[in-house]
């Protein structure tokens, strides 16, 4: 691919590029010498699952692979013990090295759903291999290259310092540890979310201090979650996991808020953006369906797609699928096999309390065997299996234990 086309691909969906001139210089040099660039992404495995928000930057990495460059995926098993303070209003809880390495294995398995695992195109490294052996003299040398004043320019540090919220010294070392990763692997380019821009720029400064050419810093946007408000996060429950079942992925994709559809097409798919925009403007329902199909195809292949879409349509028409989660309730919770509907909904986890169940019924949000429940005092016979449904697609088949 010629330089203008390569540059256009790299810049699709990118937020910051520091600097474009240096990127062009590195791409040109790589084309002349045949030496692929080393493109770095560091991920701290603080949890075990990846979602579409993580996939945005992984897809950008894949584009570099397709352009012939070497991707270096750094599993931050050491830095995850420190805890990235980015966007945090307080110190993160500490993790053990064993926990971070266990999470890291899951990250690798899921990341290679997107990245080409060919060893010629992908190198996977753990930063404990170079950070853990550093002695105190080496740490002091690293820390001497940056001032506290510059670290406090970070918005999260600045706001915590102003508010009098404690900042531990080890948190101040985090950007330097991440920067040292770039030194250790001699990164040409580092990718990250927009919230990582400060850390990526620190990497450029530290590389200079260690006699290396500074890396290009490229950030991608943080993907808004399915709630349309907060960034996608498993802890907020507004996520779409890349390892989720095809039918779950299809259903969640259909729930993407209308104003975010174009953003999801841009950051999460390979769909031509002019076609996506035209589709959104002329048929918003079909645009949701095209997005859902594309996501299932990308992460599960074409074969499960038809079944996932068929299931979605079946449920949308009021059908009850066969593949439902099942729960047993103890006989002791019933009276001769009968139980109050609100208590039943709470026992099987569809509501957090009997009161929430009552409110759900008043809003016609609960179904029993496909029929809307209108009586909040209803007694249910559970001597036979019954199906409870909350909303459009939260089902539980209930059996008496």
C-alpha positions as CSV (number, residue, x, y, z in Angstrom):
1,X,0.0,0.0,0.0
2,X,1.3,3.4,-0.9
3,X,2.1,6.0,1.7
4,X,-1.1,8.2,1.3
5,X,-3.3,5.1,1.5
6,X,-1.4,3.8,4.5
7,X,-1.6,7.1,6.3
8,X,-5.4,7.3,5.6
9,X,-5.9,3.8,7.1
10,X,-3.9,4.6,10.2
11,X,-5.7,7.9,10.7
12,X,-9.2,6.4,10.4
13,X,-10.8,6.8,13.8
14,X,-7.6,8.2,15.4
15,X,-7.9,11.0,17.9
16,X,-4.4,12.3,18.5
17,X,-1.3,11.8,16.4
18,X,2.0,13.1,17.8
19,X,3.4,13.8,15.4
20,X,2.2,13.1,11.8
21,X,5.5,14.3,10.4
22,X,7.4,11.8,12.4
23,X,5.0,9.0,11.5
24,X,5.5,9.8,7.8
25,X,9.3,9.8,8.3
26,X,9.2,6.4,10.0
27,X,6.8,4.9,7.4
28,X,9.0,6.2,4.6
29,X,12.2,4.9,6.2
30,X,10.5,1.5,6.8
31,X,9.5,1.3,3.1
32,X,13.0,2.1,1.9
33,X,14.8,-0.3,4.2
34,X,12.2,-3.1,4.4
35,X,12.5,-3.0,8.2
36,X,9.1,-3.2,9.8
37,X,8.2,-0.7,12.5
38,X,7.7,-1.9,16.1
39,X,4.2,-0.8,17.1
40,X,3.5,-1.1,20.9
41,X,0.3,-1.5,22.9
42,X,0.5,-2.1,26.6
43,X,-2.5,-3.6,28.4
44,X,-2.8,-4.0,32.2
45,X,-4.7,-7.2,32.9
46,X,-6.6,-5.8,35.9
47,X,-9.6,-8.0,34.9
48,X,-10.1,-11.0,32.7
49,X,-12.4,-10.0,29.9
50,X,-12.1,-7.7,26.8
51,X,-15.0,-5.7,25.3
52,X,-15.5,-3.6,22.2
53,X,-13.9,-0.6,23.9
54,X,-10.6,-2.6,24.1
55,X,-11.2,-3.8,20.6
56,X,-10.9,-0.3,19.1
57,X,-7.2,-0.1,19.8
58,X,-6.6,-3.8,19.0
59,X,-8.2,-3.2,15.6
60,X,-5.9,-0.3,15.0
61,X,-3.0,-2.6,15.8
62,X,-4.3,-5.1,13.3
63,X,-4.2,-2.4,10.6
64,X,-0.5,-1.9,11.3
65,X,0.0,-5.7,10.9
66,X,-1.8,-5.6,7.6
67,X,0.6,-2.8,6.5
68,X,3.5,-5.1,7.2
69,X,4.7,-3.9,10.6
70,X,5.5,-5.8,13.8
71,X,3.0,-5.5,16.7
72,X,4.3,-5.8,20.2
73,X,1.6,-6.6,22.7
74,X,2.9,-5.9,26.2
75,X,1.0,-7.7,29.0
76,X,1.5,-5.3,31.9
77,X,1.6,-8.0,34.6
78,X,4.1,-5.8,36.6
79,X,2.5,-2.4,36.0
80,X,-1.0,-3.8,36.8
81,X,0.3,-4.4,40.4
82,X,0.9,-0.7,40.6
83,X,-2.4,0.2,39.0
84,X,-2.8,2.8,36.3
85,X,-4.0,5.9,38.1
86,X,-5.4,7.3,34.8
87,X,-8.9,8.7,35.4
88,X,-9.0,7.5,39.0
89,X,-10.1,9.6,41.9
90,X,-8.4,7.4,44.4
91,X,-5.6,4.8,44.6
92,X,-6.4,1.5,42.9
93,X,-6.4,-1.7,45.1
94,X,-3.2,-3.7,44.7
95,X,-3.1,-6.9,42.7
96,X,-0.7,-9.8,43.0
97,X,1.6,-10.8,40.2
98,X,-0.2,-14.2,40.1
99,X,-3.5,-12.5,39.6
100,X,-2.2,-10.2,36.8
101,X,-0.6,-13.1,35.0
102,X,-3.8,-15.2,35.2
103,X,-5.8,-12.4,33.7
104,X,-3.1,-11.9,31.1
105,X,-3.6,-15.3,29.7
106,X,-7.3,-14.6,29.1
107,X,-6.3,-11.2,27.5
108,X,-4.0,-13.0,25.0
109,X,-6.6,-15.6,24.0
110,X,-9.2,-12.9,23.4
111,X,-6.8,-10.3,21.7
112,X,-5.8,-12.9,19.1
113,X,-9.5,-13.0,18.0
114,X,-8.5,-9.6,16.4
115,X,-4.7,-9.7,16.0
116,X,-2.9,-11.9,13.5
117,X,-1.1,-14.4,15.8
118,X,1.7,-15.1,13.2
119,X,5.0,-14.7,15.2
120,X,6.3,-12.7,12.3
121,X,3.6,-10.1,12.9
122,X,2.9,-10.4,16.7
123,X,5.3,-10.4,19.6
124,X,3.8,-10.9,23.1
125,X,5.9,-9.8,26.1
126,X,5.3,-9.4,29.8
127,X,6.8,-6.2,31.3
128,X,7.7,-8.0,34.6
129,X,10.6,-9.5,32.6
130,X,12.4,-6.1,32.5
131,X,10.7,-4.1,35.3
132,X,11.0,-6.6,38.1
133,X,14.9,-7.0,37.8
134,X,15.5,-3.2,38.0
135,X,17.6,-2.4,41.1
136,X,17.2,0.8,43.1
137,X,20.0,2.6,41.3
138,X,18.3,2.0,38.0
139,X,14.9,3.1,39.4
140,X,16.5,6.4,40.7
141,X,18.1,7.0,37.3
142,X,14.7,6.5,35.6
143,X,12.9,8.8,38.1
144,X,15.6,11.5,37.7
145,X,14.4,12.1,34.2
146,X,11.1,13.6,35.2
147,X,9.9,16.2,37.7
148,X,7.0,16.0,40.1
149,X,5.7,19.3,38.6
150,X,5.4,17.7,35.2
151,X,3.7,14.6,36.6
152,X,1.2,16.9,38.4
153,X,0.2,18.3,35.0
154,X,-1.8,15.2,34.5
155,X,-5.5,16.1,35.0
156,X,-6.2,13.2,37.4
157,X,-3.2,13.9,39.6
158,X,-3.9,17.7,39.5
159,X,-7.5,17.3,40.5
160,X,-6.6,14.9,43.3
161,X,-3.8,17.1,44.6
162,X,-6.2,20.2,44.5
163,X,-8.9,18.2,46.4
164,X,-6.5,17.0,49.0
165,X,-7.0,13.4,47.9
166,X,-3.9,11.3,48.7
167,X,-1.6,10.4,45.9
168,X,0.8,7.5,46.7
169,X,4.4,7.8,45.4
170,X,4.1,4.5,43.6
171,X,1.3,6.0,41.4
172,X,3.7,8.8,40.3
173,X,6.0,6.1,39.1
174,X,3.4,4.5,36.9
175,X,3.9,6.7,33.8
176,X,7.7,6.2,34.1
177,X,7.2,2.4,34.3
178,X,5.0,2.5,31.2
179,X,7.6,4.7,29.5
180,X,10.4,2.3,30.3
181,X,8.4,-0.4,28.4
182,X,9.0,1.7,25.3
183,X,12.7,1.9,26.0
184,X,12.9,-1.9,26.7
185,X,11.3,-2.9,23.3
186,X,12.6,0.2,21.3
187,X,9.1,1.2,20.2
188,X,8.6,3.2,17.1
189,X,4.9,3.8,17.7
190,X,2.7,3.4,20.8
191,X,-1.0,3.2,20.7
192,X,-3.6,3.8,23.5
193,X,-6.9,5.4,24.3
194,X,-7.3,9.1,24.5
195,X,-6.9,8.9,28.3
196,X,-3.4,7.5,27.8
197,X,-2.0,10.5,25.8
198,X,0.0,11.8,28.8
199,X,1.6,8.4,29.4
200,X,2.5,8.0,25.7
201,X,4.1,11.4,25.6
202,X,6.1,10.6,28.7
203,X,7.4,7.5,26.8
204,X,8.7,9.9,24.1
205,X,10.6,11.9,26.7
206,X,12.1,8.9,28.4
207,X,13.2,7.3,25.1
208,X,15.2,10.5,24.4
209,X,16.9,10.3,27.8
210,X,18.0,6.8,27.0
211,X,19.3,7.8,23.6
212,X,16.5,6.5,21.4
213,X,14.4,8.1,18.7
214,X,11.1,9.1,20.3
215,X,8.0,7.0,19.4
216,X,5.0,8.3,17.6
217,X,2.0,8.6,20.0
218,X,-1.3,7.6,18.5
219,X,-4.5,7.5,20.5
220,X,-8.0,6.3,19.6
221,X,-11.3,7.5,21.2
222,X,-12.8,5.8,24.2
223,X,-15.9,4.0,23.0
224,X,-19.1,5.1,24.8
225,X,-21.0,2.2,26.3
226,X,-24.5,0.9,25.5
227,X,-26.0,3.4,28.0
228,X,-24.8,6.2,25.7
229,X,-23.3,8.1,28.6
230,X,-20.2,6.5,30.3
231,X,-17.3,4.9,28.5
232,X,-17.7,1.2,27.9
233,X,-16.9,-0.7,31.1
234,X,-17.7,-4.1,32.5
235,X,-18.1,-2.7,36.0
236,X,-20.8,-0.3,34.7
237,X,-22.6,-3.1,32.9
238,X,-22.7,-1.1,29.6
239,X,-20.3,-3.3,27.7
240,X,-20.4,-5.7,24.7
241,X,-17.8,-8.4,25.3
242,X,-15.9,-9.7,22.3
243,X,-16.1,-13.3,23.7
244,X,-19.8,-13.2,24.4
245,X,-22.1,-15.7,22.6
246,X,-23.2,-14.7,19.1
247,X,-26.9,-14.3,20.1
248,X,-25.9,-12.1,23.1
249,X,-23.6,-10.0,20.9
250,X,-26.4,-9.5,18.3
251,X,-28.9,-8.5,20.9
252,X,-26.6,-6.0,22.5
253,X,-25.6,-4.5,19.2
254,X,-29.2,-3.8,18.4
255,X,-29.3,-1.8,21.7
256,X,-26.6,0.7,20.6
257,X,-28.2,4.2,21.0
258,X,-29.1,5.8,17.6
259,X,-26.7,8.8,18.1
260,X,-23.8,6.4,18.5
261,X,-24.3,4.2,15.5
262,X,-21.9,6.0,13.2
263,X,-19.2,6.0,15.9
264,X,-19.6,2.2,16.4
265,X,-19.4,1.7,12.6
266,X,-16.3,3.9,12.5
267,X,-14.4,2.4,15.4
268,X,-15.7,-1.2,15.6
269,X,-16.2,-2.4,12.0
270,X,-14.7,-2.4,8.5
271,X,-17.9,-1.0,6.9
272,X,-17.4,1.8,4.4
273,X,-18.2,5.0,6.3
274,X,-20.1,6.8,3.5
275,X,-22.3,3.7,3.2
276,X,-22.8,3.6,7.0
277,X,-23.8,7.3,7.1
278,X,-26.3,6.9,4.2
279,X,-27.8,3.8,5.8
280,X,-28.2,5.6,9.2
281,X,-29.9,8.6,7.5
282,X,-32.4,6.5,5.5
283,X,-33.1,3.4,7.6
284,X,-32.0,3.5,11.2
285,X,-33.5,0.1,12.0
286,X,-31.6,-1.6,9.2
287,X,-28.4,0.3,10.3
288,X,-28.7,-1.4,13.7
289,X,-29.1,-4.8,12.1
290,X,-26.1,-4.3,9.7
291,X,-24.0,-3.3,12.7
292,X,-25.1,-6.4,14.6
293,X,-24.4,-8.7,11.7
294,X,-21.0,-7.2,11.1
295,X,-19.9,-7.6,14.8
296,X,-21.1,-11.2,15.0
297,X,-19.3,-11.9,11.7
298,X,-16.1,-10.3,12.9
299,X,-15.9,-12.2,16.2
300,X,-17.7,-15.5,15.4
301,X,-17.6,-15.9,11.7
302,X,-20.5,-16.2,9.2
303,X,-21.9,-19.6,10.4
304,X,-23.4,-18.5,13.8
305,X,-24.7,-15.3,12.4
306,X,-27.9,-16.7,10.8
307,X,-28.8,-18.5,14.1
308,X,-28.1,-15.4,16.2
309,X,-30.3,-13.2,14.0
310,X,-33.1,-15.8,13.8
311,X,-33.1,-16.1,17.6
312,X,-33.3,-12.3,18.0
313,X,-36.3,-12.0,15.6
314,X,-38.0,-15.0,17.3
315,X,-37.7,-13.3,20.7
316,X,-38.7,-9.9,19.3
317,X,-42.0,-11.5,18.1
318,X,-42.7,-12.8,21.7
319,X,-41.2,-16.2,21.3
320,X,-39.4,-18.1,24.2
321,X,-36.1,-19.7,23.1
322,X,-35.1,-23.2,24.2
323,X,-31.6,-22.3,25.3
324,X,-32.5,-20.6,28.6
325,X,-30.5,-20.4,31.8
326,X,-32.1,-22.6,34.5
327,X,-32.4,-22.1,38.3
328,X,-33.7,-24.3,41.0
329,X,-35.5,-22.9,44.0
330,X,-35.6,-24.7,47.3
331,X,-38.9,-26.4,48.2
332,X,-38.6,-24.6,51.6
333,X,-39.2,-21.3,49.8
334,X,-42.6,-22.4,48.6
335,X,-45.9,-23.3,50.2
336,X,-47.0,-26.7,48.8
337,X,-45.3,-25.8,45.5
338,X,-46.7,-22.2,45.3
339,X,-44.7,-19.0,45.6
340,X,-45.4,-15.2,45.4
341,X,-44.4,-13.8,42.1
342,X,-42.3,-11.0,43.5
343,X,-40.4,-13.4,45.8
344,X,-39.8,-15.7,42.8
345,X,-38.4,-12.9,40.6
346,X,-36.0,-11.9,43.4
347,X,-34.9,-15.5,44.2
348,X,-33.9,-16.1,40.6
349,X,-32.0,-12.8,40.3
350,X,-34.3,-10.9,37.8
351,X,-34.8,-8.3,40.5
352,X,-32.8,-7.2,43.5
353,X,-35.8,-7.1,45.9
354,X,-39.5,-7.9,46.2
355,X,-40.1,-4.1,46.0
356,X,-38.3,-3.8,42.7
357,X,-40.3,-6.8,41.4
358,X,-43.6,-5.1,42.4
359,X,-42.6,-2.0,40.5
360,X,-41.5,-4.0,37.5
361,X,-45.0,-5.6,37.4
362,X,-46.7,-2.3,37.7
363,X,-44.8,-1.2,34.6
364,X,-45.7,-4.4,32.7
365,X,-42.0,-5.4,32.6
366,X,-42.3,-9.0,33.8
367,X,-43.7,-12.0,31.9
368,X,-44.6,-15.5,33.1
369,X,-44.6,-18.2,30.4
370,X,-44.8,-15.4,27.8
371,X,-47.8,-13.6,29.3
372,X,-47.5,-10.2,30.9
373,X,-47.9,-10.3,34.7
374,X,-50.4,-7.7,35.8
375,X,-51.1,-8.9,39.4
376,X,-48.3,-8.2,41.9
377,X,-50.0,-10.5,44.4
378,X,-50.0,-13.5,42.0
379,X,-49.2,-16.9,43.4
380,X,-47.2,-19.1,41.0
381,X,-47.4,-22.9,40.8
382,X,-43.7,-24.0,40.5
383,X,-44.5,-27.7,40.8
384,X,-43.9,-27.7,37.0
385,X,-41.1,-25.7,35.2
386,X,-42.1,-22.1,34.5
387,X,-40.3,-19.3,32.5
388,X,-39.9,-15.8,33.9
389,X,-38.9,-13.0,31.5
390,X,-37.8,-9.5,32.3
391,X,-37.8,-7.0,29.4
392,X,-37.3,-8.3,25.9
393,X,-34.6,-10.9,26.4
394,X,-33.8,-11.8,30.0
395,X,-35.2,-15.3,30.6
396,X,-34.9,-17.8,33.4
397,X,-36.4,-21.3,33.5
398,X,-37.4,-22.0,37.1
399,X,-37.6,-25.5,38.5
400,X,-38.4,-26.7,42.0
401,X,-35.3,-28.1,43.7
